[in-house]
Amino acid sequence: MEPAPLYNGRNVEPAYQLRYDWTGWASGEARFPGATGEIVANLREAWETDGIRVLESACLDKRVQLLCSVKPHVAPTLFVARVKGRLEHAFRGLDLEVPFSRKLAMRSIGDNSRAEVEQYVLNQVGKERLADPRFEETLRQFTIADPTVDLSAATQTRSGRYWYNLHVVLVTEERFRIADAVWLGRIRDQSLRIAQKRGHAISRLSVMPDHLHLALRGNVEQSPQEIALAFQNNLRIRLGSVGCGGRPITWAPLASMIWGRYGRQ
């Protein structure tokens, strides 16, 4: 029997800043009505109940674009469905038939570019400024750059194209430091297995003595919260109840940090 998850959405309060951009196009020769901006404004309260807050909008003849702040339990597929679904329902309520094109787009965006985030993860060992150069060299083997994972590429589905990149950081409870290379290697290897099993692609990974950095393309059906919790719980389970030095390796619930902060390429 699978052990019960130690971490869940009720006992973990993530630190996050998530910005999703949604772009929808009218199909064929169709045009969005002039009242689309007003319709979007009237839907803001409804979208709030979905965990979606509209920050900015642009409504043109052929394109509607929304910049939104979202809560961490909102998966990209849910986000796209709620935005499009509520718009379509509002149009129908006003007897406006506006067929949407299939080429909807969603991006996780922010102030940092993809290259900046990936380089930040790779620089973790150098930033630590360890007193022992031998341990610093040991740590470098737990930093990975996978050239086969291109975070600038979109995930394409029947509902549209997604650029869903996240920077996930997990911190050990009480900043417990792991100096054993065997356990650091296990965290690295298990992180890669978890990502593969759940449909994520890790571009950069860095295992540090008291925290873990992941730059990844997420499975669009899973929310940032689901992704972070999966790594927390599976690492806890797969590393066993007795961890480094006889102490279980656990993660600080309040320090599970999630950013969807790099849509610029």
C-alpha positions as CSV (number, residue, x, y, z in Angstrom):
1,M,0.0,0.0,0.0
2,E,1.3,3.5,-0.9
3,P,2.1,5.6,2.2
4,A,-0.1,8.6,2.7
5,P,1.4,11.9,1.4
6,L,3.2,13.8,4.1
7,Y,2.7,17.1,2.2
8,N,-0.5,18.4,0.8
9,G,-2.3,21.6,-0.2
10,R,-3.6,22.1,3.3
11,N,-0.3,21.8,5.2
12,V,2.0,23.5,2.7
13,E,1.8,27.2,2.0
14,P,3.9,27.9,-1.1
15,A,5.7,31.1,-1.8
16,Y,4.9,31.9,-5.4
17,Q,4.5,34.5,-8.0
18,L,2.7,33.1,-11.1
19,R,1.8,35.0,-14.2
20,Y,0.0,33.3,-17.1
21,D,-0.6,34.9,-20.4
22,W,-3.5,33.7,-22.5
23,T,-4.0,34.5,-26.2
24,G,-7.0,33.5,-28.2
25,W,-7.8,34.2,-31.9
26,A,-11.0,34.3,-33.8
27,S,-11.4,31.6,-36.4
28,G,-11.4,32.2,-40.1
29,E,-13.0,35.5,-41.1
30,A,-14.7,36.0,-37.7
31,R,-14.0,39.1,-35.6
32,F,-14.4,39.8,-31.9
33,P,-17.1,42.3,-31.2
34,G,-16.3,45.8,-30.0
35,A,-17.8,45.0,-26.6
36,T,-15.2,42.3,-25.9
37,G,-13.3,44.6,-23.6
38,E,-16.4,45.3,-21.5
39,I,-17.2,41.5,-21.5
40,V,-13.8,40.7,-20.2
41,A,-14.2,43.4,-17.4
42,N,-17.5,41.9,-16.4
43,L,-16.0,38.4,-16.2
44,R,-13.2,39.4,-13.7
45,E,-15.2,38.4,-10.6
46,A,-16.1,35.0,-12.1
47,W,-12.5,34.3,-13.0
48,E,-11.5,35.2,-9.4
49,T,-13.5,32.2,-8.2
50,D,-11.4,30.0,-10.5
51,G,-8.2,31.3,-8.9
52,I,-7.5,33.6,-11.9
53,R,-7.1,37.4,-11.6
54,V,-6.9,39.4,-14.8
55,L,-4.2,42.1,-14.5
56,E,-4.2,43.4,-18.1
57,S,-6.2,42.8,-21.2
58,A,-6.0,43.7,-24.9
59,C,-9.0,43.1,-27.2
60,L,-8.6,43.4,-30.9
61,D,-10.6,42.4,-33.9
62,K,-8.9,39.1,-34.3
63,R,-7.2,38.5,-31.0
64,V,-7.9,38.7,-27.2
65,Q,-4.9,38.6,-24.8
66,L,-5.1,38.4,-21.0
67,L,-2.3,38.7,-18.5
68,C,-3.4,37.0,-15.3
69,S,-2.1,36.2,-11.8
70,V,-3.0,32.7,-10.9
71,K,-3.1,30.7,-7.7
72,P,-0.7,27.7,-7.5
73,H,-3.5,25.1,-7.7
74,V,-4.5,26.2,-11.2
75,A,-3.1,23.9,-13.9
76,P,-2.5,25.4,-17.4
77,T,-5.2,23.2,-19.0
78,L,-7.7,24.4,-16.4
79,F,-6.6,28.0,-16.9
80,V,-7.1,27.8,-20.7
81,A,-10.4,26.1,-20.3
82,R,-11.8,28.6,-17.8
83,V,-10.7,31.7,-19.7
84,K,-12.0,30.4,-23.1
85,G,-15.2,28.8,-21.6
86,R,-16.3,31.8,-19.7
87,L,-15.7,34.1,-22.7
88,E,-17.7,31.8,-25.0
89,H,-20.5,31.5,-22.5
90,A,-20.7,35.3,-22.2
91,F,-20.7,35.8,-26.0
92,R,-23.6,33.3,-26.4
93,G,-25.5,35.1,-23.7
94,L,-25.4,38.2,-25.8
95,D,-26.3,36.3,-29.0
96,L,-22.8,36.8,-30.3
97,E,-21.3,33.8,-32.2
98,V,-17.6,34.2,-32.2
99,P,-15.8,30.9,-33.1
100,F,-12.4,30.6,-31.5
101,S,-9.5,29.3,-33.5
102,R,-7.7,26.1,-32.2
103,K,-4.4,28.0,-31.9
104,L,-4.8,29.2,-28.4
105,A,-1.6,30.0,-26.5
106,M,-0.6,30.1,-22.9
107,R,2.7,31.2,-21.4
108,S,4.2,31.4,-17.9
109,I,5.9,34.8,-17.9
110,G,7.9,37.1,-15.7
111,D,10.9,39.3,-15.3
112,N,13.6,36.7,-15.8
113,S,14.4,35.1,-19.1
114,R,14.8,31.4,-19.6
115,A,18.6,31.8,-20.0
116,E,18.8,33.8,-16.7
117,V,17.0,31.2,-14.7
118,E,18.9,28.3,-16.2
119,Q,22.2,30.1,-15.5
120,Y,21.1,30.9,-11.9
121,V,20.5,27.2,-11.2
122,L,23.9,26.2,-12.7
123,N,25.7,28.9,-10.6
124,Q,24.4,27.5,-7.3
125,V,27.7,25.8,-6.3
126,G,29.8,28.8,-7.1
127,K,27.5,31.1,-5.1
128,E,27.8,28.9,-2.0
129,R,31.5,29.9,-1.4
130,L,32.4,26.8,0.5
131,A,35.5,26.7,2.7
132,D,36.5,23.2,1.5
133,P,37.3,23.3,-2.3
134,R,37.1,19.4,-2.3
135,F,33.5,19.5,-1.2
136,E,32.8,22.2,-3.7
137,E,34.1,19.9,-6.5
138,T,32.0,17.0,-5.1
139,L,28.9,19.2,-5.2
140,R,29.4,20.0,-8.9
141,Q,28.5,16.4,-9.9
142,F,25.0,17.1,-8.5
143,T,24.4,20.0,-10.9
144,I,22.9,18.9,-14.3
145,A,22.4,20.7,-17.6
146,D,20.4,18.7,-20.1
147,P,21.0,20.0,-23.6
148,T,18.1,17.9,-25.0
149,V,15.5,19.9,-23.0
150,D,14.7,23.1,-24.8
151,L,12.4,25.2,-22.6
152,S,11.8,27.7,-25.4
153,A,9.8,24.9,-27.2
154,A,6.1,24.8,-26.8
155,T,4.0,21.8,-25.6
156,Q,1.4,21.3,-28.2
157,T,-2.0,19.7,-27.4
158,R,-5.5,19.7,-28.9
159,S,-6.4,22.8,-26.9
160,G,-3.4,24.9,-28.0
161,R,0.3,25.6,-27.4
162,Y,1.8,26.0,-23.9
163,W,5.0,27.5,-22.8
164,Y,4.8,26.2,-19.2
165,N,8.2,26.7,-17.5
166,L,8.7,26.7,-13.7
167,H,11.6,27.3,-11.3
168,V,10.9,25.1,-8.2
169,V,12.9,25.3,-5.0
170,L,12.6,22.9,-2.1
171,V,14.4,23.6,1.2
172,T,15.2,21.0,3.8
173,E,13.4,21.3,7.1
174,E,15.3,23.5,9.6
175,R,17.9,24.0,6.8
176,F,19.4,20.6,7.6
177,R,22.6,20.3,5.6
178,I,23.4,17.1,3.8
179,A,27.1,16.5,3.3
180,D,27.0,12.8,2.3
181,A,27.6,12.5,-1.5
182,V,25.6,9.3,-1.6
183,W,22.5,11.0,-0.3
184,L,23.0,14.0,-2.5
185,G,23.3,11.7,-5.5
186,R,20.1,9.9,-4.5
187,I,18.2,13.2,-4.4
188,R,19.5,14.0,-7.9
189,D,18.7,10.7,-9.4
190,Q,15.2,10.4,-7.8
191,S,14.4,13.9,-8.9
192,L,15.1,12.9,-12.5
193,R,13.0,9.7,-12.1
194,I,10.0,11.7,-10.6
195,A,10.1,14.1,-13.5
196,Q,10.2,11.4,-16.1
197,K,7.3,9.5,-14.4
198,R,5.1,12.6,-14.2
199,G,5.7,14.0,-17.6
200,H,8.1,16.9,-16.8
201,A,11.3,17.7,-18.5
202,I,14.2,19.1,-16.3
203,S,16.5,21.5,-18.1
204,R,18.7,22.4,-15.1
205,L,19.0,20.8,-11.7
206,S,21.2,21.6,-8.7
207,V,21.3,19.7,-5.5
208,M,22.8,21.7,-2.7
209,P,23.4,20.7,0.9
210,D,20.1,22.2,2.2
211,H,18.0,22.9,-0.9
212,L,17.1,21.7,-4.4
213,H,16.7,23.8,-7.6
214,L,14.7,22.6,-10.6
215,A,14.2,24.5,-13.9
216,L,11.7,22.5,-15.8
217,R,8.9,22.3,-18.4
218,G,5.9,21.1,-16.6
219,N,3.2,18.7,-17.6
220,V,0.4,21.1,-18.6
221,E,-2.3,19.0,-16.9
222,Q,-0.6,19.5,-13.5
223,S,-0.6,22.7,-11.5
224,P,2.5,24.2,-9.9
225,Q,1.3,23.1,-6.5
226,E,0.9,19.5,-7.7
227,I,4.4,19.5,-9.2
228,A,6.1,20.8,-6.1
229,L,4.1,18.5,-3.8
230,A,5.0,15.5,-6.0
231,F,8.7,16.2,-5.7
232,Q,8.3,16.7,-1.9
233,N,6.3,13.6,-1.3
234,N,8.1,11.3,-3.7
235,L,11.6,12.3,-2.5
236,R,10.5,11.8,1.1
237,I,9.1,8.3,0.3
238,R,11.8,7.1,-2.1
239,L,14.7,8.2,0.1
240,G,13.2,6.1,3.0
241,S,12.2,7.0,6.5
242,V,15.9,6.8,7.7
243,G,17.9,9.3,5.8
244,C,21.3,10.9,6.0
245,G,23.0,10.2,9.3
246,G,19.9,8.4,10.6
247,R,17.8,11.5,10.2
248,P,14.8,11.5,7.7
249,I,15.3,13.9,4.8
250,T,12.2,16.2,5.0
251,W,11.3,19.4,3.3
252,A,10.2,22.7,5.0
253,P,6.5,23.1,4.2
254,L,6.7,26.9,4.2
255,A,9.7,27.0,1.9
256,S,8.4,25.2,-1.1
257,M,8.9,28.1,-3.6
258,I,7.3,28.1,-7.0
259,W,7.8,30.6,-9.7
260,G,6.4,30.7,-13.2
261,R,8.8,33.6,-13.9
262,Y,10.4,33.2,-17.2
263,G,8.4,33.4,-20.4
264,R,10.9,35.7,-22.2
265,Q,13.2,33.7,-24.5
